[in-house]
Amino acid sequence: MKQKAPIIFFGSSKLVLPIIETLNNNYDLKIVVTTERESSQAIPAYCNKHQIPHISIQQFNNTTIQQLASYKFPLAVLADFGLIVPDEVLNAFPKGIINVHPSLLPKFRGPTPVQSAILAGEKETGVSIIRLDNAVDHGPLLAQEKEPISDEDTAETLHEKLFTKGAELLSKVLPDYI
């Protein structure tokens, strides 16, 4: 049964499709915001196939900020988005923006957490769910799960594992959070 809370999602790669699918299947996913421009790219293609409204942005400008604030949704979810979310957007959602991040925060913040974990020779990493604040990959930790790094893992295979695990963890966290 779908949850009634309307949600907006921010993400920008095929890796986050498990999260979009979880939100679309279990929540009232109203709109997806992505930096992908072409309709053939993963997120716009998924949204078109499943009739989910989506917009593409390359930066947050006044028009985009006003548009996002006008939706009046209580909550947003973000994963692998690639843009810093300005305070005006963070504050537009009364329940905040929940970030699914592919590392065991606070370790490996920033845009390359999976590659950094592999290069550091880590034997495990994980996925963290946080409520975003105005610092990069920072905010109150809501949940975290570990994932072993195998010798066969590449950045792509590990990203896929972590965002799939992140979608599962998100579906456990969101009902109580909402």
C-alpha positions as CSV (number, residue, x, y, z in Angstrom):
1,M,0.0,0.0,0.0
2,K,1.4,3.4,-1.0
3,Q,2.1,5.9,1.7
4,K,0.2,9.2,1.1
5,A,3.0,11.7,1.9
6,P,4.0,13.4,-1.3
7,I,7.8,13.2,-2.0
8,I,10.1,14.9,-4.5
9,F,13.3,13.1,-5.5
10,F,16.7,14.6,-6.5
11,G,19.2,12.3,-8.3
12,S,21.3,12.2,-11.4
13,S,22.5,8.8,-12.5
14,K,21.2,5.3,-13.4
15,L,22.6,4.1,-10.1
16,V,19.7,5.7,-8.2
17,L,17.0,4.0,-10.2
18,P,16.3,1.5,-7.3
19,I,15.6,4.5,-5.1
20,I,13.2,6.1,-7.6
21,E,11.5,2.7,-8.1
22,T,11.1,2.3,-4.3
23,L,9.6,5.8,-4.0
24,N,7.4,5.3,-7.0
25,N,6.0,2.0,-5.8
26,N,5.6,2.8,-2.2
27,Y,5.1,6.6,-1.8
28,D,3.4,9.4,-3.6
29,L,6.4,10.4,-5.8
30,K,5.3,13.7,-7.3
31,I,8.4,14.8,-9.2
32,V,12.0,13.9,-10.0
33,V,14.7,16.6,-10.3
34,T,17.8,15.5,-12.2
35,T,20.8,17.0,-13.9
36,E,20.4,14.5,-16.8
37,R,19.2,16.4,-19.9
38,E,18.5,13.9,-22.6
39,S,15.3,11.9,-22.7
40,S,17.4,8.8,-23.5
41,Q,19.4,9.1,-20.2
42,A,18.4,6.7,-17.4
43,I,16.3,9.0,-15.1
44,P,14.3,10.8,-17.8
45,A,13.7,7.5,-19.6
46,Y,12.5,5.9,-16.4
47,C,10.3,8.8,-15.6
48,N,8.8,8.9,-19.1
49,K,8.1,5.2,-19.1
50,H,6.4,5.4,-15.6
51,Q,4.7,8.8,-16.2
52,I,6.5,10.5,-13.4
53,P,6.9,14.3,-13.9
54,H,10.6,15.3,-14.0
55,I,12.7,18.4,-14.5
56,S,16.3,18.8,-15.5
57,I,18.4,21.5,-13.9
58,Q,22.1,22.3,-14.2
59,Q,22.1,24.7,-11.3
60,F,19.8,26.1,-8.7
61,N,18.7,29.6,-9.9
62,N,15.9,31.8,-8.5
63,T,13.3,30.3,-10.9
64,T,14.2,26.7,-9.9
65,I,14.2,27.6,-6.2
66,Q,10.8,29.3,-6.4
67,Q,9.4,26.3,-8.4
68,L,10.6,23.8,-5.9
69,A,9.3,25.9,-2.9
70,S,5.9,26.2,-4.6
71,Y,5.2,22.5,-4.4
72,K,4.7,22.6,-0.6
73,F,5.8,18.9,-0.2
74,P,6.8,17.9,3.3
75,L,9.8,15.8,2.3
76,A,12.4,15.3,-0.4
77,V,14.8,12.4,-0.9
78,L,18.2,12.9,-2.6
79,A,20.9,10.5,-3.9
80,D,23.8,11.0,-6.2
81,F,22.6,14.4,-7.3
82,G,25.9,16.2,-7.8
83,L,24.7,19.8,-7.0
84,I,25.0,21.5,-3.6
85,V,21.4,22.2,-2.4
86,P,21.0,25.8,-1.3
87,D,19.5,26.7,2.1
88,E,16.3,28.0,0.4
89,V,15.6,24.6,-1.0
90,L,16.7,22.7,2.2
91,N,14.2,24.9,4.1
92,A,11.4,24.4,1.6
93,F,10.6,21.0,3.0
94,P,9.3,20.9,6.6
95,K,10.6,17.3,7.2
96,G,13.8,18.1,5.3
97,I,15.7,16.4,2.6
98,I,16.8,12.8,3.3
99,N,20.1,11.8,1.6
100,V,21.0,8.2,0.7
101,H,24.9,8.3,0.6
102,P,27.1,5.4,-0.4
103,S,29.5,5.3,2.5
104,L,29.6,4.9,6.2
105,L,29.4,8.6,7.0
106,P,31.2,10.5,8.3
107,K,33.9,8.6,6.4
108,F,34.2,9.3,2.7
109,R,32.1,12.4,2.3
110,G,31.9,14.1,-1.1
111,P,31.4,13.0,-4.7
112,T,33.6,9.9,-4.8
113,P,33.0,7.9,-1.6
114,V,32.9,4.5,-3.3
115,Q,36.1,5.1,-5.3
116,S,37.8,6.5,-2.1
117,A,36.9,3.4,-0.1
118,I,38.3,1.1,-2.8
119,L,41.5,3.1,-3.2
120,A,42.0,3.2,0.6
121,G,41.9,-0.6,0.7
122,E,38.8,-0.7,2.9
123,K,37.3,-4.2,3.4
124,E,33.8,-2.8,4.0
125,T,31.8,0.3,3.3
126,G,28.1,0.9,3.5
127,V,25.2,3.2,3.0
128,S,24.1,6.0,5.2
129,I,20.8,7.8,5.4
130,I,21.0,11.3,6.8
131,R,18.9,14.4,7.0
132,L,20.8,17.0,5.0
133,D,21.9,20.2,6.5
134,N,23.9,23.0,4.9
135,A,27.3,21.2,5.0
136,V,28.3,18.6,2.4
137,D,27.2,15.0,3.3
138,H,26.5,16.1,6.8
139,G,23.5,16.1,9.1
140,P,21.8,13.8,11.6
141,L,22.3,10.1,10.8
142,L,19.0,8.2,10.5
143,A,20.3,4.8,9.5
144,Q,23.4,3.0,8.3
145,E,24.1,-0.5,7.0
146,K,27.5,-2.1,6.2
147,E,28.4,-3.8,3.0
148,P,31.6,-5.8,2.4
149,I,33.9,-4.9,-0.4
150,S,34.9,-7.9,-2.4
151,D,38.1,-8.3,-4.4
152,E,36.0,-8.4,-7.5
153,D,34.1,-5.2,-6.8
154,T,34.6,-2.2,-9.1
155,A,33.3,1.3,-8.4
156,E,30.3,0.5,-10.6
157,T,29.4,-2.9,-9.0
158,L,29.8,-1.4,-5.5
159,H,27.7,1.6,-6.4
160,E,25.0,-0.7,-7.6
161,K,25.1,-2.8,-4.4
162,L,25.1,0.3,-2.2
163,F,22.2,2.1,-3.9
164,T,20.1,-1.1,-4.0
165,K,20.8,-1.5,-0.3
166,G,20.1,2.2,0.2
167,A,16.6,1.8,-1.4
168,E,15.8,-1.1,0.9
169,L,17.1,0.8,4.0
170,L,15.1,3.9,2.9
171,S,11.9,1.8,2.7
172,K,12.5,0.8,6.4
173,V,13.3,4.4,7.6
174,L,10.8,6.5,5.8
175,P,7.5,5.2,7.3
176,D,8.6,6.1,10.9
177,Y,10.3,9.3,9.7
178,I,7.2,10.5,7.9
